[in-house]
């Protein structure tokens, strides 16, 4: 996966979910259309820069 995949998934996410860690998990398409899961550090502003904790392709 590339930085462009991660950026695309965060910009076009289909699901945003708070997790117990605490983190926010986004699910969205990478550039090839496969779903990418991106966990970020929670912050107060949805438009703030995101600190990535982990990234994984769904189903791989």
C-alpha positions as CSV (number, residue, x, y, z in Angstrom):
1,X,0.0,0.0,0.0
2,X,1.1,3.6,-0.6
3,X,0.6,6.9,1.1
4,X,-1.8,7.7,-1.8
5,X,-3.9,4.6,-0.9
6,X,-4.2,5.8,2.7
7,X,-5.1,9.3,1.8
8,X,-7.7,8.1,-0.7
9,X,-9.2,5.8,1.9
10,X,-9.4,8.6,4.5
11,X,-10.9,11.1,2.0
12,X,-13.5,8.6,0.7
13,X,-14.3,6.5,3.8
14,X,-17.5,4.5,4.0
15,X,-17.3,3.8,7.7
16,X,-15.9,5.7,10.7
17,X,-15.9,3.8,14.1
18,X,-14.5,4.6,17.5
19,X,-12.6,1.6,19.0
20,X,-11.7,0.8,22.6
21,X,-7.9,1.3,22.2
22,X,-8.8,4.4,21.9
23,X,-8.6,5.1,18.2
24,X,-10.8,5.9,15.3
25,X,-11.0,3.2,12.5
26,X,-11.8,4.3,9.0
27,X,-12.7,1.9,6.2
28,X,-12.4,3.2,2.7
29,X,-11.2,2.3,-0.8
30,X,-7.6,2.4,-1.8
31,X,-6.7,3.5,-5.3
32,X,-7.3,0.0,-6.7
33,X,-10.8,-0.1,-5.1
34,X,-9.9,-2.7,-2.4
35,X,-11.0,-1.7,1.1
36,X,-8.3,-0.3,3.4
37,X,-8.7,-0.1,7.2
38,X,-6.9,2.9,8.8
39,X,-6.7,3.4,12.6
40,X,-5.9,6.9,13.7
41,X,-5.3,8.7,17.0
42,X,-8.6,10.4,18.0
43,X,-8.7,14.2,18.1
44,X,-11.3,16.9,18.6
45,X,-11.4,18.2,15.1
46,X,-12.5,16.0,12.1
47,X,-10.5,18.3,9.7
48,X,-7.2,18.1,11.7
49,X,-4.2,16.2,10.4
50,X,-4.4,12.5,11.3
51,X,-1.8,10.5,13.2
52,X,-1.9,7.0,11.8
53,X,-1.6,4.1,14.3
54,X,-2.1,1.2,11.9
55,X,-3.2,0.3,8.4
56,X,-4.4,-3.0,6.9
57,X,-6.1,-4.2,3.7
58,X,-9.5,-5.8,4.5
59,X,-9.6,-9.5,3.8
60,X,-5.9,-10.0,3.2
